[in-house]
Amino acid sequence: MLTKRDLLRSAALAAITASTAKSVPVQAQTNADRPGFLKAKDIAEAGFIYGLPIVMGYGVMYEFAVDRNSGQYKAPFNQIANAANVFTYKDTAVVTPNSDTPYSVVWMDLRAEPLVLSVPPVDPKRYYSVMLCDGNTYNYGYIGTRATGSEAGDYMVVAPDWKGATPPGIKKVFRSSTQFSMAIYRTQLFSPDDLDNVKKVQAGYKVQTLSAYLKQPATTAAATIDFPEIDKELAKTNFFDYLDFALQFAPAQENEKEIRAQLASIGVGPGKTFNFKDLPLEQKLEVGLGMKEGEKKVDEAVANAGKAINGWRVSSLFGDSAFFNGDWLKRAAGAKGGIYGNDAAEAMYPARRTDSDGQTLDGSQHNYTLTFPAGQLPPVNAFWSLTMYDGKSQLLIENPINRYLINSPMLATMKTNADGSLTLYIQNKSPGADKESNWLPAPNGPIYLVLRLYWPKVEPPSILPVGEGTWQPPDIKRVS
């Protein structure tokens, strides 16, 4: 008779792949000081859920700031990269990217000294935000229209353990929970011919070390790091190798001490050198099965996040450390659903994969419509958009009119119905010349839709509080 332990091992054998990655060779942890099979499997499961955002973030950092040949490379650490264009189907490093706002990005290495982020005055009519997001994927601060206003200003970003004086002229100090961190700038684009104006705003974004800001010589330099190569396939098989590497730059917060101690018991964490390919088969089995079960829980959490309203999932999965309060599953669901999303106060993201009958949205099978009744467009202080993604990859899709979204700045070019309502046509093929202004091209397969409300209004009608607001996104109808 097979025991539960035998069954788990059999299942794990199916879950483990043979491919492994190059990394620093180490000795496998001895069985004497390691938890038993079931316990270690549970730790790997919990560790996968805890570590998924951290490993995903490391992958983005590697592509954006380390590997110059990644195809997604932006700039070296501590240098801002301005993209004078919106994201398209060619951008693949980040799932569920926004295509409303040209991005600027800087990956910050805060080990040697703080950085000063300076912003120019920006027309109050043009929404912009600078989201500070660390290696734990915590949004630990905002600069921009909503958070700090439209005036120019200098802001300082410091490492977790930085102790020093704040120089005069600094409006606010933001503390990252990790030594590597990212600032993501979103600058509103009103129309294609507005691009030169966006470039002027971007030219005013400046990033410099504190010593450069103070016009003083730099006194210390951070040690050189040999960053391990990562891609999506390596992240699947060598997940804990990357988590092990990343945690050395992330001092444990109080609510992390328990999970960190559990991970250390299977060889993961600062002072450890986890290497999946050198593990004995039994340890590979427990790690592989734990990851598989953890991934299943994360996928379920994404699907069930928030509240179902007219077929949309309305949730808030992004925030600072206090927002998550040690809820690692919520943090993982946010990263898997669309890493680097905004706090609810900055943006809301109702999302859906099904039609009004609960059937999977599929551009190869059906056409769909979405109608906003007259006077019931999304209530925002900035702007709103509806973006189309491939239902499998969660990436933007190539289409004949190079349209990835419909947003409020496009309303002047769209057709309204006789009663003042606005109907959007969501389908793979053109709905015809008379309706093409309102067409959102869909993939020839599963569809994933995200409605974005930037700087949502708080007074009724509003989508806030999350899941309880007086404004609700309308349902999607399948066209027979």
ROBATI-746670 format. One line per 5 residues: number of its first residue (from 1); for each residue x, y, z of C-alpha. Coordinates in Angstrom, 3 decimals. Layout:
<nodes>
NUM	X Y Z ~ ...
</nodes>
This chain:
<nodes>
1	0.000 0.000 0.000 ~ 1.348 3.424 -0.937 ~ 1.780 5.875 1.923 ~ 1.106 9.609 1.588 ~ 4.873 10.062 1.552
6	5.231 7.654 -1.419 ~ 2.410 9.405 -3.266 ~ 3.984 12.794 -2.691 ~ 7.312 11.532 -3.993 ~ 5.628 10.110 -7.100
11	3.866 13.405 -7.734 ~ 7.085 15.300 -7.186 ~ 8.955 13.161 -9.702 ~ 6.508 14.357 -12.335 ~ 6.999 17.952 -11.224
16	10.796 18.046 -11.413 ~ 12.463 18.943 -14.682 ~ 15.988 17.882 -15.560 ~ 17.229 21.281 -16.663 ~ 19.404 23.192 -14.196
21	21.482 26.358 -14.298 ~ 25.112 27.272 -13.786 ~ 25.760 28.716 -10.359 ~ 28.315 28.581 -7.584 ~ 28.926 24.900 -6.671
26	28.138 24.080 -3.051 ~ 27.715 21.016 -0.925 ~ 24.151 19.827 -0.408 ~ 22.811 20.250 3.065 ~ 23.211 17.091 5.121
31	20.075 15.156 5.935 ~ 20.910 15.272 9.650 ~ 20.150 18.974 10.012 ~ 17.316 19.156 7.497 ~ 13.555 18.878 8.137
36	11.787 15.681 7.099 ~ 10.282 15.277 3.630 ~ 6.777 16.572 4.339 ~ 7.992 19.458 6.478 ~ 10.590 20.478 3.879
41	7.934 20.289 1.163 ~ 5.712 22.636 3.193 ~ 8.627 25.043 3.710 ~ 9.384 25.040 -0.037 ~ 5.709 25.768 -0.730
46	5.597 28.655 1.741 ~ 9.006 29.841 0.533 ~ 7.840 29.889 -3.080 ~ 4.823 32.018 -2.171 ~ 6.968 34.337 -0.057
51	9.754 34.555 -2.620 ~ 7.873 34.773 -5.931 ~ 7.718 38.625 -6.031 ~ 11.370 38.828 -4.984 ~ 12.538 36.454 -7.730
56	10.291 38.094 -10.336 ~ 11.715 41.480 -9.320 ~ 15.264 40.152 -9.599 ~ 14.458 38.927 -13.118 ~ 13.235 42.384 -14.141
61	16.289 44.040 -12.581 ~ 18.595 41.648 -14.417 ~ 16.954 42.351 -17.779 ~ 16.671 46.117 -17.229 ~ 19.966 47.007 -15.510
66	22.442 44.103 -15.690 ~ 22.282 42.179 -18.984 ~ 23.021 44.598 -21.801 ~ 22.046 41.913 -24.317 ~ 18.669 41.054 -22.790
71	16.665 42.934 -25.404 ~ 14.916 44.724 -22.507 ~ 17.981 46.547 -21.138 ~ 17.307 50.156 -20.059 ~ 20.368 51.663 -18.326
76	23.048 50.877 -15.725 ~ 22.243 51.232 -12.043 ~ 21.577 54.779 -10.821 ~ 20.977 56.124 -14.343 ~ 17.505 57.041 -15.512
81	16.234 55.626 -18.798 ~ 13.451 57.557 -20.517 ~ 11.292 55.744 -23.048 ~ 9.791 58.283 -25.436 ~ 7.114 55.788 -26.412
86	4.467 53.632 -24.803 ~ 4.848 49.865 -24.310 ~ 3.949 47.612 -27.262 ~ 3.852 43.865 -27.929 ~ 7.652 43.996 -28.280
91	8.037 44.693 -24.546 ~ 8.107 41.352 -22.756 ~ 10.057 41.793 -19.481 ~ 7.025 42.882 -17.398 ~ 3.639 41.148 -17.493
96	0.477 43.231 -17.901 ~ 2.345 46.453 -18.791 ~ 0.495 49.727 -19.115 ~ 0.552 51.344 -22.549 ~ -0.914 54.692 -21.455
101	2.100 56.479 -20.066 ~ 5.619 56.531 -21.476 ~ 7.818 55.095 -18.772 ~ 11.048 56.276 -17.262 ~ 12.864 53.890 -14.979
106	15.913 53.839 -12.756 ~ 17.206 50.817 -10.883 ~ 18.864 52.146 -7.760 ~ 21.886 50.636 -6.033 ~ 21.655 52.209 -2.578
111	24.519 50.281 -0.953 ~ 27.151 53.034 -1.097 ~ 25.021 56.134 -0.573 ~ 21.502 57.543 -1.043 ~ 20.173 58.832 -4.344
116	18.416 62.124 -4.952 ~ 15.498 62.106 -7.399 ~ 14.629 65.543 -8.783 ~ 11.435 66.310 -10.686 ~ 10.614 69.419 -12.749
121	7.428 71.466 -12.550 ~ 4.733 69.615 -14.522 ~ 1.511 71.073 -15.909 ~ -1.194 70.113 -13.362 ~ -3.362 68.898 -16.269
126	-0.710 66.272 -17.129 ~ -0.757 63.395 -14.662 ~ 2.586 61.943 -13.663 ~ 3.788 59.698 -10.872 ~ 7.068 58.293 -9.593
131	6.446 55.002 -7.806 ~ 9.225 53.770 -5.529 ~ 9.204 49.975 -5.425 ~ 11.848 47.871 -3.675 ~ 13.097 44.310 -4.025
136	10.212 43.072 -1.866 ~ 7.841 44.735 -4.387 ~ 6.648 47.128 -1.687 ~ 5.508 50.530 -2.955 ~ 7.253 52.501 -0.234
141	6.631 55.999 -1.573 ~ 5.243 58.244 -4.295 ~ 6.224 61.492 -5.945 ~ 3.817 63.073 -8.444 ~ 0.558 64.826 -9.202
146	-1.502 63.063 -6.532 ~ 1.143 62.516 -3.855 ~ 3.301 65.651 -3.889 ~ 1.712 68.011 -6.420 ~ 2.984 69.425 -9.689
151	5.813 71.613 -8.393 ~ 9.518 70.897 -8.826 ~ 11.282 69.130 -5.967 ~ 14.241 67.065 -4.743 ~ 13.577 63.792 -2.909
156	16.051 61.396 -1.289 ~ 15.920 57.581 -1.388 ~ 17.968 55.693 1.208 ~ 18.942 52.083 1.957 ~ 17.323 50.094 4.797
161	20.192 50.707 7.217 ~ 21.200 54.240 6.164 ~ 21.913 56.653 9.002 ~ 22.740 60.212 8.065 ~ 21.587 63.789 7.978
166	18.997 65.042 5.529 ~ 20.502 67.971 3.620 ~ 18.615 71.248 3.189 ~ 16.430 71.364 0.089 ~ 15.270 67.734 0.302
171	11.476 67.697 0.437 ~ 11.104 64.132 1.703 ~ 13.188 61.031 2.504 ~ 11.998 57.586 1.350 ~ 13.513 54.424 2.867
176	13.694 51.256 0.761 ~ 13.453 47.888 2.544 ~ 16.124 46.477 0.203 ~ 19.503 47.688 -1.030 ~ 18.362 47.539 -4.649
181	15.203 49.391 -5.578 ~ 13.407 50.843 -8.558 ~ 11.733 54.143 -9.374 ~ 9.050 53.823 -12.051 ~ 7.974 57.105 -13.680
186	4.656 57.307 -15.530 ~ 4.085 60.462 -17.599 ~ 0.705 60.929 -19.259 ~ 0.607 61.076 -23.059 ~ -2.503 62.807 -24.392
191	-2.132 61.753 -28.032 ~ 0.606 60.639 -30.474 ~ 1.398 64.263 -31.378 ~ 1.914 65.043 -27.678 ~ 5.115 62.986 -27.530
196	7.516 65.953 -27.750 ~ 5.848 67.473 -24.684 ~ 6.324 64.223 -22.760 ~ 9.992 64.218 -23.778 ~ 10.388 67.703 -22.295
201	8.978 66.521 -18.975 ~ 11.195 63.428 -19.030 ~ 14.255 65.596 -19.688 ~ 13.574 67.279 -16.343 ~ 13.727 64.028 -14.366
206	17.161 63.812 -12.744 ~ 18.812 61.128 -10.633 ~ 22.121 61.634 -8.822 ~ 24.008 60.293 -5.843 ~ 23.807 62.300 -2.648
211	27.486 63.266 -2.958 ~ 26.906 64.574 -6.495 ~ 23.832 66.486 -5.299 ~ 25.948 68.087 -2.564 ~ 28.807 68.657 -5.059
216	31.133 66.607 -2.868 ~ 33.499 63.772 -3.844 ~ 32.113 60.269 -3.385 ~ 33.845 58.653 -0.417 ~ 32.834 55.011 -0.844
221	32.008 52.643 -3.661 ~ 29.825 49.547 -3.503 ~ 31.450 46.156 -4.048 ~ 31.145 44.607 -7.498 ~ 28.513 41.868 -7.717
226	28.459 38.826 -9.974 ~ 24.731 38.730 -10.747 ~ 23.541 35.219 -11.687 ~ 21.978 34.992 -15.127 ~ 18.224 34.530 -15.067
231	15.454 33.958 -17.575 ~ 11.924 32.606 -17.289 ~ 12.999 28.972 -17.732 ~ 15.882 29.205 -15.260 ~ 13.545 30.863 -12.758
236	11.336 27.754 -12.832 ~ 14.067 25.224 -12.062 ~ 16.463 27.342 -9.996 ~ 13.913 29.453 -8.170 ~ 15.461 29.077 -4.726
241	18.963 29.783 -6.046 ~ 17.739 33.242 -7.061 ~ 15.789 33.790 -3.850 ~ 18.898 32.817 -1.887 ~ 20.936 35.359 -3.857
246	18.393 38.192 -3.566 ~ 17.807 37.871 0.162 ~ 21.350 38.994 0.979 ~ 20.282 42.510 -0.104 ~ 17.038 42.437 1.902
251	17.458 42.676 5.683 ~ 14.734 40.678 7.430 ~ 11.861 42.758 8.751 ~ 10.166 41.682 11.977 ~ 7.298 39.917 10.208
256	9.728 37.988 7.978 ~ 11.806 36.353 10.686 ~ 9.703 33.177 10.885 ~ 9.657 32.454 7.129 ~ 13.344 33.360 6.872
261	14.190 30.865 9.636 ~ 12.179 28.163 7.855 ~ 13.972 28.881 4.575 ~ 17.339 28.752 6.314 ~ 16.475 25.215 7.502
266	16.426 24.074 3.843 ~ 19.538 26.074 2.960 ~ 18.082 29.330 1.624 ~ 18.998 32.814 2.846 ~ 21.878 35.150 3.702
271	24.987 33.159 4.566 ~ 23.633 30.181 2.612 ~ 24.530 29.107 -0.898 ~ 21.547 27.156 -2.187 ~ 22.153 25.283 -5.425
276	19.298 23.185 -6.773 ~ 21.348 21.084 -9.176 ~ 23.635 19.818 -6.407 ~ 20.787 18.601 -4.185 ~ 20.199 14.875 -3.687
281	17.148 13.582 -5.559 ~ 14.918 13.472 -2.467 ~ 15.609 17.121 -1.716 ~ 14.925 18.045 -5.342 ~ 11.612 16.215 -5.036
286	10.482 18.059 -1.921 ~ 11.507 21.423 -3.336 ~ 9.857 20.727 -6.698 ~ 6.598 19.554 -5.187 ~ 6.516 22.489 -2.779
291	6.986 24.935 -5.652 ~ 4.256 23.271 -7.675 ~ 1.771 23.454 -4.798 ~ 2.801 27.041 -4.031 ~ 2.271 28.093 -7.639
296	-1.186 26.517 -7.633 ~ -2.132 28.553 -4.547 ~ -0.822 31.769 -6.115 ~ -2.798 31.168 -9.323 ~ -5.956 30.558 -7.270
301	-5.305 33.739 -5.288 ~ -4.977 35.760 -8.504 ~ -8.216 34.310 -9.888 ~ -10.113 34.983 -6.664 ~ -8.564 38.301 -5.669
306	-10.870 40.980 -4.393 ~ -14.546 40.972 -5.240 ~ -16.418 39.930 -8.386 ~ -18.420 42.913 -9.712 ~ -20.247 42.475 -13.043
311	-17.677 39.845 -14.008 ~ -14.660 42.017 -13.111 ~ -12.284 41.225 -10.276 ~ -12.002 44.449 -8.307 ~ -9.118 44.215 -5.872
316	-6.163 46.017 -4.399 ~ -2.997 43.913 -4.387 ~ -0.281 46.565 -4.152 ~ 1.053 48.691 -1.341 ~ 3.780 49.109 1.241
321	5.002 46.666 3.885 ~ 2.220 47.670 6.291 ~ -0.404 47.092 3.576 ~ 0.621 43.434 3.161 ~ 1.394 42.929 6.867
326	3.038 39.567 6.224 ~ 0.313 38.291 3.865 ~ 2.772 36.674 1.444 ~ 0.021 35.137 -0.680 ~ -1.540 38.539 -1.357
331	1.897 39.922 -2.267 ~ 2.571 36.992 -4.617 ~ -0.859 37.349 -6.239 ~ -0.144 41.018 -6.937 ~ 3.185 40.207 -8.576
336	1.763 37.338 -10.638 ~ -1.289 39.348 -11.660 ~ 0.806 42.327 -12.820 ~ 4.032 43.153 -11.019 ~ 4.695 46.813 -10.099
341	1.064 47.835 -9.886 ~ 0.034 50.983 -8.030 ~ -1.581 51.459 -4.646 ~ -5.369 51.807 -4.858 ~ -5.154 55.546 -4.163
346	-2.947 55.959 -7.246 ~ -4.679 53.542 -9.613 ~ -7.282 50.790 -9.614 ~ -7.122 47.781 -11.949 ~ -10.393 45.870 -12.442
351	-9.484 42.798 -14.527 ~ -11.341 39.969 -16.197 ~ -10.974 36.829 -18.306 ~ -14.637 35.798 -18.669 ~ -17.822 37.079 -20.303
356	-21.210 37.728 -18.673 ~ -21.966 33.975 -18.737 ~ -18.695 33.071 -17.024 ~ -17.190 31.680 -20.235 ~ -13.539 32.427 -21.031
361	-13.184 35.496 -23.246 ~ -11.804 34.185 -26.523 ~ -11.223 36.270 -29.660 ~ -11.048 33.156 -31.851 ~ -14.602 32.174 -30.856
366	-16.643 35.324 -30.245 ~ -16.993 39.093 -30.549 ~ -17.825 41.184 -27.481 ~ -19.072 44.631 -26.514 ~ -18.598 46.812 -23.462
371	-21.007 49.738 -23.037 ~ -20.611 52.611 -20.594 ~ -24.025 54.196 -19.985 ~ -24.279 57.962 -20.536 ~ -22.581 59.871 -17.739
376	-21.093 56.686 -16.231 ~ -17.528 56.641 -17.548 ~ -14.896 55.617 -14.958 ~ -14.677 58.391 -12.283 ~ -11.075 59.602 -12.134
381	-9.055 62.717 -11.359 ~ -6.502 61.808 -14.041 ~ -7.607 59.387 -16.799 ~ -8.831 55.837 -17.452 ~ -8.040 53.143 -20.008
386	-9.068 49.646 -21.087 ~ -6.089 47.535 -22.186 ~ -6.069 44.262 -24.129 ~ -3.659 41.405 -23.342 ~ -3.023 37.912 -24.580
391	-4.850 35.676 -22.107 ~ -1.933 33.257 -21.799 ~ 1.156 35.500 -21.671 ~ -0.499 38.653 -20.215 ~ 1.469 40.667 -22.787
396	0.217 43.240 -25.298 ~ -0.791 41.812 -28.670 ~ 0.318 42.688 -32.175 ~ -2.644 43.956 -34.200 ~ -3.292 45.640 -37.559
401	-4.025 49.124 -36.165 ~ -1.322 49.128 -33.441 ~ -3.967 49.843 -30.821 ~ -3.372 48.237 -27.438 ~ -5.957 50.147 -25.455
406	-8.794 52.635 -25.506 ~ -8.485 55.504 -23.038 ~ -10.208 58.723 -22.041 ~ -7.921 61.015 -24.080 ~ -9.246 59.171 -27.183
411	-12.904 60.010 -26.434 ~ -12.959 62.961 -28.842 ~ -12.239 60.582 -31.758 ~ -14.813 57.968 -30.752 ~ -18.492 57.581 -31.618
416	-21.200 57.669 -28.949 ~ -24.637 56.116 -29.265 ~ -27.837 58.141 -29.678 ~ -28.528 57.914 -25.937 ~ -25.044 59.219 -25.077
421	-23.651 55.822 -24.083 ~ -20.272 54.583 -25.366 ~ -19.908 51.094 -26.840 ~ -16.479 49.490 -27.306 ~ -16.085 46.619 -29.779
426	-13.781 43.889 -28.452 ~ -12.967 41.425 -31.234 ~ -10.206 39.912 -33.317 ~ -11.324 41.247 -36.714 ~ -12.401 44.796 -37.550
431	-16.065 45.546 -36.739 ~ -16.204 47.607 -39.944 ~ -15.073 51.101 -40.912 ~ -18.022 52.794 -39.206 ~ -17.149 51.207 -35.826
436	-13.368 51.020 -36.045 ~ -12.893 54.178 -33.950 ~ -14.340 52.185 -31.022 ~ -12.533 48.910 -31.780 ~ -10.182 47.309 -29.280
441	-8.397 44.521 -31.225 ~ -8.401 41.150 -29.462 ~ -6.051 38.170 -29.843 ~ -7.055 35.126 -31.864 ~ -7.431 33.218 -28.604
446	-7.896 33.825 -24.849 ~ -8.343 37.440 -23.748 ~ -7.230 39.209 -20.571 ~ -8.627 42.721 -20.039 ~ -7.547 45.331 -17.505
451	-9.448 48.552 -16.850 ~ -7.191 51.211 -15.297 ~ -8.436 54.161 -13.278 ~ -5.595 56.594 -12.587 ~ -6.021 58.650 -9.431
456	-9.568 57.405 -8.843 ~ -12.003 59.859 -7.308 ~ -12.846 59.228 -3.683 ~ -16.148 61.098 -3.544 ~ -19.196 59.260 -5.018
461	-19.505 58.014 -7.636 ~ -16.225 56.204 -6.979 ~ -14.699 52.752 -7.359 ~ -13.325 53.259 -3.830 ~ -13.438 51.840 -1.210
466	-12.140 48.756 -3.007 ~ -15.012 46.374 -3.755 ~ -17.576 48.648 -2.087 ~ -17.598 51.727 -4.316 ~ -20.714 53.348 -5.738
471	-19.340 53.131 -9.309 ~ -19.097 49.686 -10.900 ~ -17.519 48.669 -14.206 ~ -20.158 47.502 -16.725 ~ -20.415 43.891 -17.832
476	-19.031 42.525 -21.102 ~ -21.563 41.049 -23.517 ~ -20.958 38.285 -26.015 ~ -22.263 39.195 -29.470 ~ -24.276 36.374 -30.994
</nodes>
